[in-house]
Amino acid sequence: MKFRYARHTDNLKSLIEFYTKFIGLEVIGSFKNHSNYNGVFLGYQDLDWHIEFTESNGKVSHSPDEDDLLVFYLNSAEELAAIKKNAESLGIIFTISNNPYWQKNGIEIKYPDGFGVILTINPK
């Protein structure tokens, strides 16, 4: 089984920058004017998952709440510290997580569409 998280946005360029410069994902594919949609696939080559964001002429209407999250499990405390340092240098603001587990075990930030991203260490 493969997994794709797909969502429509009005902020495609900002999301690409956020996920590549801050999270460290790679652009693994993209398309333009496919049935009036443009899109990007973000992740890493040869894995069984990726994120897709699309844009079109239609206006997006999202209402994320504090528990609409994408969670990234990192391999080490050093990797988490490096991402946190990068976030601080880019002026990214950390969010207080609604769920106490994430507040204790990771960091949360909001990406350009207002949804939360958790970065935490893989519990193995």
Secondary structure, DSSP 8 states (H G I E B T S, - for coil): --EEEEEE-S-HHHHHHIIIIII--EEEEEEEEETTEEEEEEE-TT-SEEEEEEE-SS-------TT-EEEEEES-HHHHHHHHHHHHHTT--EE--SSHHHHHHEEEEE-TTS-EEEEEE---
